[in-house]
Amino acid sequence: MKRKTYMPRLVDKQVEIELETFGAICIEGAKWCGKTWTSEHHSKSAIYLGDPSGNFQNKELAKLSPAIALDGEVPRLIDEWQEVPSIWDTVRFEVDKRGKKGQFILTGSSTPVQKGILHSGAGRISAIRMRPMSLFESNDSSGQVSLMSFFDGTFKNVATKSIDLEKLIKLSIRGGWPGSLGLSYEKFRLIPKEYMKSIINHDIYRLEGINRDSNKMHLLLKSLARNESTTASISTLKKDIVEFDNDNLDNDTISTYLNIFERLFLIENQKAFSTNIRSSTRIKQADKRHFVDPSLAIALLGASYDDLLNDLNTFGFMFEALCIRDLRIYAENQGAKIYHYQDYKNREIDAIVQLDDGRWGAFEIKLGADAIDSAAKSLIKIRNGLKAEGAIIPDVLVVVCGLSNFAYQRKDGVYVVPITALRP
């Protein structure tokens, strides 16, 4: 099943380990992010339930007799399992029956409603989240600096390869879609646009079998794009739609649509961090809103390279989204989690990376090298403020930047690293 052109993914190691640990694994994530390619790389046979050939013959066969879909050399790939939700329980039962590890690989680009009332699969089916490619996976990051080097004391100052604004903008427009690699700007900018059309016009109906108002869904998606990398509330999104699109959605409709977008892995918000700080200052709990890839927000805004070049304020939010996408992938590859921080003293930190041992780092994201100094001073001020309050302070302070040719530690202890030099 191995593809000759397969580009290794950071999730590969996790797939290998969990196949040796569980009877089955389920790789979930947005459409087109590479789930099927990765699953084929690790499997020895496959059935594709989303294959339209023969009037969706595989899907209809699996509905009639789910066990037939499981018949093949293992690990057996069952692609787009959510097309036949009963497959989940069939796999769980077969794993119990066989009593062996690494039997099945399921992939899913949406979460069916029925999954909530099926057996959880705990101890039998392990869930793995997959995302679009990070810059390191697409070979657009040199990988000279490890995220973990900030924490384990192995960081070394290093000159990094040159990067310019044009490249950063085009990387954001292209996104981390494997099918976009190697294409020209004129071609890869079309893929996220077509992606959103497909989601709105086809996938949402297939998810529920309900005809939703595609125009209103598009309005909400555009509002989310305008509020990318912010903590916009539902009421803020509602006002935004009225102001920019002269239309209206009620709160319940917005909540319903947001749930659908989450189930399709379109959006992945950044939760607020507060667990281990214990600050005397009240901490805000609003999630920061993100699409799973910055290219989707850019496509929804209809922004071109020239548009973003001439509106660096907007591109700053998209660049932050790009960095959060990569930091999330790198952090989770190391068993860490990513958050953001806001409190009622108006202190904000773009990203918090918390390791599984409780240590955490504060990360500020800045596009230009001219903003590094102010970002570093802001991090130090927040750390000192938390310390004065008796709160637990970050173990490391890092500025992730776009336009810098060096990764280095400043005299004040703050690390600086270009996103195009980072890896897990």
C-alpha positions in Angstrom: 0.0 0.0 0.0 3.0 2.3 0.3 3.0 5.3 -2.1 6.3 6.0 -3.9 5.7 9.7 -3.6 4.7 9.6 0.1 6.2 12.5 2.1 6.8 11.5 5.8 4.5 13.1 8.3 5.1 13.8 12.0 2.1 11.6 12.9 3.8 8.5 11.4 5.6 7.7 14.6 2.4 7.9 16.6 0.6 5.7 14.1 3.3 3.0 14.4 3.3 3.1 18.2 -0.5 3.0 18.5 -0.8 0.2 16.0 1.4 -1.8 18.3 -0.6 -0.9 21.3 -4.3 -1.0 20.2 -6.4 -3.3 18.1 -7.4 -0.4 15.8 -6.7 3.3 15.3 -8.9 6.0 13.9 -7.1 8.9 12.1 -9.4 12.0 12.1 -9.0 15.3 10.5 -9.9 17.7 7.8 -10.5 16.6 4.3 -7.4 16.7 2.0 -4.9 16.9 4.9 -3.3 13.5 3.9 -5.1 11.0 6.1 -5.7 8.5 3.3 -2.1 8.7 2.1 -0.7 8.2 5.6 -3.1 5.4 6.3 -2.2 3.7 3.0 1.5 4.0 4.0 0.8 2.0 7.1 -1.7 -0.5 5.8 -1.6 -3.7 3.7 -5.2 -3.7 2.3 -8.0 -1.1 2.0 -11.6 -0.4 1.3 -12.8 3.1 0.4 -16.3 3.8 1.6 -16.3 7.2 -0.1 -15.5 5.8 -3.5 -18.3 6.8 -5.8 -17.7 4.0 -8.4 -20.5 1.6 -8.9 -22.9 4.1 -7.4 -21.0 3.9 -4.1 -20.9 0.1 -4.2 -18.4 -0.2 -1.3 -20.6 2.0 1.0 -23.8 0.1 0.2 -22.1 -3.3 0.7 -20.7 -2.2 4.0 -24.2 -1.0 5.1 -25.7 -4.4 4.3 -22.8 -6.4 5.9 -20.3 -4.3 7.8 -18.1 -7.3 8.5 -17.3 -7.7 4.8 -15.5 -4.3 5.0 -13.1 -5.8 7.6 -12.0 -8.8 5.4 -8.5 -8.3 4.2 -4.8 -8.3 5.1 -4.0 -6.4 8.2 -3.5 -3.6 9.0 -6.7 -3.1 7.0 -7.6 0.5 6.0 -11.3 1.5 6.2 -11.3 4.9 4.6 -14.1 7.4 5.5 -15.7 5.1 8.0 -18.2 7.7 9.0 -20.1 7.0 5.8 -21.3 3.8 7.5 -21.3 4.6 11.2 -22.1 1.0 12.2 -18.5 0.2 11.1 -17.3 1.6 14.4 -19.0 -1.1 16.5 -18.2 -3.8 14.0 -14.5 -2.9 14.3 -14.7 -2.8 18.1 -16.3 -6.2 18.2 -13.9 -7.8 15.7 -10.9 -6.4 17.7 -12.3 -8.1 20.9 -12.9 -11.3 18.9 -9.4 -11.4 17.4 -7.5 -10.3 20.5 -4.6 -8.9 18.4 -3.0 -5.5 17.9 -2.8 -3.4 14.7 -5.8 -4.9 12.9 -7.5 -1.8 11.5 -6.9 1.8 10.5 -10.0 3.9 10.2 -10.0 7.4 8.7 -12.7 10.0 9.2 -13.1 13.6 7.9 -16.1 14.2 10.0 -17.6 13.1 13.3 -21.0 11.5 12.8 -23.8 12.3 15.3 -24.3 8.6 15.9 -20.7 8.1 17.2 -21.8 9.7 20.5 -24.3 6.9 21.2 -22.1 4.0 20.0 -19.6 2.2 22.2 -16.7 4.5 22.8 -14.1 1.9 21.7 -12.0 2.8 24.8 -9.0 0.5 25.0 -9.6 -0.9 21.6 -9.7 2.0 19.1 -7.3 4.9 19.6 -8.0 8.3 18.1 -5.3 10.2 16.3 -5.8 13.8 15.2 -4.1 14.7 11.9 -3.9 18.2 10.5 -2.6 19.9 7.3 1.1 19.9 6.9 3.4 22.0 9.0 6.1 24.0 7.3 8.6 21.4 8.6 6.6 18.6 6.9 6.4 20.4 3.6 10.1 21.2 3.7 9.5 24.9 4.1 11.1 25.0 7.5 14.8 24.1 7.8 14.1 22.4 11.2 17.3 23.8 12.6 15.6 24.6 16.0 13.7 22.1 18.0 10.7 23.2 20.0 11.9 21.0 22.9 15.4 22.6 22.8 13.9 25.6 24.7 12.9 23.4 27.5 15.7 20.8 27.7 18.7 23.2 27.5 20.0 22.1 24.1 19.2 25.3 22.2 22.0 26.8 20.2 22.2 30.1 18.4 22.2 29.6 14.7 22.0 31.5 11.4 18.8 30.4 9.6 18.0 30.5 5.9 16.8 33.8 4.4 13.1 34.4 4.2 11.1 37.3 2.7 7.6 38.6 3.1 6.5 37.3 -0.3 7.4 33.8 0.7 5.5 34.0 4.0 2.4 35.4 2.3 2.4 32.7 -0.3 3.0 29.9 2.2 -0.1 31.2 4.1 -2.2 31.3 0.9 -1.0 27.8 -0.1 -1.6 26.3 3.3 -0.5 22.8 4.4 -2.5 20.8 1.8 -0.4 18.0 0.4 -2.1 18.4 -3.0 -0.8 22.0 -3.2 2.9 21.2 -3.0 4.8 21.9 -6.1 2.0 24.0 -7.7 2.4 27.6 -8.9 0.7 30.4 -7.0 -2.0 30.7 -9.7 -2.9 27.0 -9.1 -2.4 26.5 -5.3 -4.5 29.5 -4.4 -7.5 27.8 -6.0 -7.4 24.7 -3.8 -8.7 26.3 -0.5 -11.4 28.1 -2.4 -12.6 24.9 -4.0 -12.2 23.2 -0.6 -14.7 25.6 1.0 -17.2 25.2 -1.9 -17.1 21.5 -1.6 -17.7 21.6 2.2 -20.6 24.1 1.9 -22.3 22.5 -1.1 -21.8 18.8 -0.5 -20.1 17.7 2.7 -22.5 19.4 5.2 -25.5 17.7 3.7 -23.7 14.4 3.6 -22.8 14.8 7.3 -26.4 15.3 8.4 -28.8 14.6 5.5 -30.3 18.0 6.3 -30.5 20.9 3.8 -28.9 23.8 5.6 -28.9 27.4 4.3 -25.6 27.4 2.5 -25.7 31.2 2.1 -26.0 31.7 5.9 -23.2 29.1 6.5 -21.0 31.0 4.1 -21.7 34.3 5.9 -20.7 32.7 9.3 -17.5 31.3 7.7 -16.6 34.7 6.3 -17.2 36.2 9.7 -14.9 33.6 11.3 -12.3 34.5 8.7 -12.5 38.2 9.5 -12.1 37.2 13.2 -9.3 34.7 12.7 -6.9 34.6 15.6 -9.2 36.6 17.9 -11.5 35.7 20.8 -14.6 36.8 19.1 -17.8 35.7 20.9 -21.0 34.5 19.3 -22.5 37.9 19.8 -19.4 39.5 18.2 -19.8 37.2 15.2 -23.5 38.0 14.9 -22.7 41.8 14.9 -19.9 41.3 12.4 -22.3 39.6 10.0 -24.8 42.4 10.3 -22.1 45.1 9.8 -20.2 43.5 6.9 -22.9 41.4 5.1 -26.1 43.2 6.0 -27.7 39.9 7.2 -28.5 38.3 10.5 -28.1 34.9 12.2 -29.6 34.2 15.6 -27.4 32.8 18.4 -28.8 29.3 18.2 -28.2 29.1 14.5 -24.6 30.3 14.9 -24.0 27.7 17.7 -25.4 24.9 15.5 -23.3 25.9 12.5 -20.1 26.2 14.7 -20.7 22.7 15.9 -21.0 21.4 12.4 -17.7 23.2 11.4 -16.0 21.5 14.4 -17.4 18.1 13.4 -16.0 18.6 9.9 -12.6 19.6 11.5 -12.8 23.0 9.7 -12.1 25.0 12.9 -9.9 24.2 15.9 -10.0 26.8 18.6 -7.2 27.6 21.0 -8.4 27.2 24.5 -7.5 29.5 27.4 -4.7 28.6 29.8 -5.2 28.9 33.5 -4.8 25.5 35.1 -1.4 25.9 36.7 -1.0 29.7 37.0 -3.0 30.3 40.1 -2.8 34.1 39.6 -4.8 36.4 41.8 -5.9 38.2 38.7 -9.1 36.8 37.1 -8.4 35.0 33.9 -10.5 35.2 30.7 -11.8 31.9 29.4 -12.7 32.7 25.8 -11.3 30.5 23.1 -9.2 32.0 20.4 -10.8 31.2 17.0 -8.8 29.5 14.3 -9.4 27.6 11.1 -7.5 24.4 10.8 -5.3 26.1 8.2 -4.8 29.8 7.5 -5.4 29.3 3.8 -9.1 28.7 4.5 -9.6 32.0 6.1 -7.7 33.7 3.3 -9.8 32.0 0.7 -13.0 33.0 2.5 -11.8 36.6 2.5 -11.1 36.4 -1.2 -7.6 37.8 -0.5 -4.9 37.6 -3.0 -1.1 38.0 -2.5 -1.4 41.7 -3.4 -4.3 42.2 -1.0 -2.3 40.8 1.9 0.9 42.6 0.9 -1.1 45.9 1.0 -2.9 45.0 4.3 -0.2 43.8 6.7 -2.6 44.1 9.6 -4.8 41.4 8.2 -1.8 39.3 7.2 -0.5 39.6 10.7 -3.6 37.6 11.9 -3.1 35.1 9.2 0.6 34.7 10.0 -0.3 34.1 13.6 -2.7 31.4 12.5 0.1 29.8 10.5 2.4 29.8 13.5 -0.4 28.4 15.8 -1.0 25.6 13.3 2.6 24.6 13.4 3.1 25.1 17.1 0.1 22.9 17.7 1.4 20.1 15.5 4.9 20.3 17.0 3.7 20.5 20.6 1.3 17.5 20.2 4.0 15.5 18.5 5.9 15.8 21.8 2.9 15.1 24.0 2.4 18.8 24.9 -0.7 21.0 24.5 -1.2 24.5 23.2 -3.3 27.3 24.8 -3.5 31.1 24.9 -3.5 33.5 27.8 -5.7 36.6 28.6 -6.6 38.1 31.9 -8.5 41.1 33.2 -5.3 43.2 33.5 -5.2 43.1 29.7 -2.2 40.8 29.7 -2.1 38.5 26.7 0.2 35.8 25.5 -0.3 34.5 21.9 0.5 30.9 22.7 1.2 28.7 25.7 2.9 25.4 25.2 2.5 23.1 28.2 4.5 19.9 28.5 3.0 16.8 30.0 5.2 17.3 33.1 3.5 20.7 33.8 6.3 22.9 32.6 5.2 25.6 30.2 6.5 28.2 27.9 5.1 31.6 26.8 5.3 32.4 23.1 4.7 35.7 21.3 4.2 35.7 17.6 5.5 38.7 15.5 5.8 39.0 11.8 8.6 41.6 11.5 12.0 41.6 13.2 11.4 45.2 14.3 8.7 43.9 16.7 10.9 41.4 18.4 12.2 43.7 21.1 8.8 44.9 22.2 7.5 41.3 22.2 10.3 40.2 24.4 9.8 43.0 26.8 6.1 42.2 27.0 6.8 38.6 27.9 9.2 39.6 30.6 6.7 42.1 32.0 4.0 39.5 32.2 6.3 36.9 33.8 7.4 39.4 36.4 3.8 40.4 37.1 2.8 36.8 37.6 5.7 36.2 39.9 4.8 39.3 42.0 1.3 37.8 42.4 2.7 34.5 43.6 1.6 32.7 40.5 3.5 30.0 38.7 5.6 31.6 36.0 6.7 30.3 32.5 9.8 28.2 32.3 10.8 29.7 28.9 9.9 32.9 27.0 10.0 32.7 23.2 9.3 35.1 20.3 8.3 33.3 17.1 8.9 35.6 14.2 8.6 35.7 10.4 11.3 38.0 9.0 14.5 37.1 10.8 17.7 35.3 9.7 18.8 34.1 13.1 17.6 31.9 15.9 19.2 33.1 19.2 18.8 33.7 22.9 18.8 37.4 23.9 20.8 38.7 26.9 17.5 38.9 28.8 17.0 35.2 28.3 14.2 35.4 25.7 14.6 33.1 22.8 13.9 34.2 19.2 13.2 31.8 16.4 11.9 32.2 12.8 8.9 29.9 12.2 10.7 28.7 9.1 13.5 27.2 11.2 11.3 25.4 13.8 10.5 21.7 14.2 9.1 19.5 17.1 
